Amino acid sequence: MKLSDAGRDWVLKHGQYDEEKWDGVWRLVIFDIPESHKKVRETLRRRLKEWGFVVWQKSVWASKKPLTEEIRKLARDLKIENWVMVIESSN
């Protein structure tokens, strides 16, 4: 048996992540969303927390989970892509 893409996405977002199989890449989300868009900023923070990201600073979050494309899609859907940067780094 094999997980479908949708099943894999669900496990990455909601399930336990096996750090032994970590690919060595950090996913960083850095954002500066204006106060006039506070609700959307809180939505982004809530989703990052749900996905297992940890706060390095108020607007800098990090994770080992491969969720880069999902975060970029969320930023597009919330119309905040100009204020959000997603970085992958192996350093």
Stockholm file with secondary structure:
# STOCKHOLM 1.0

chainA/1-91         MKLSDAGRDWVLKHGQYDEEKWDGVWRLVIFDIPESHKKVRETLRRRLKEWGFVVWQKSVWASKKPLTEEIRKLARDLKIENWVMVIESSN
#=GR chainA/1-91 SS CCCCHHHHHHHHHHSCCCGGGCCSCEEEEEECCCGGGHHHHHHHHHHHHHTTCEEEETTEEEESSCCHHHHHHHHHHTTCGGGEEEEEECC
#=GC SS_cons        CCCCHHHHHHHHHHSCCCGGGCCSCEEEEEECCCGGGHHHHHHHHHHHHHTTCEEEETTEEEESSCCHHHHHHHHHHTTCGGGEEEEEECC
//
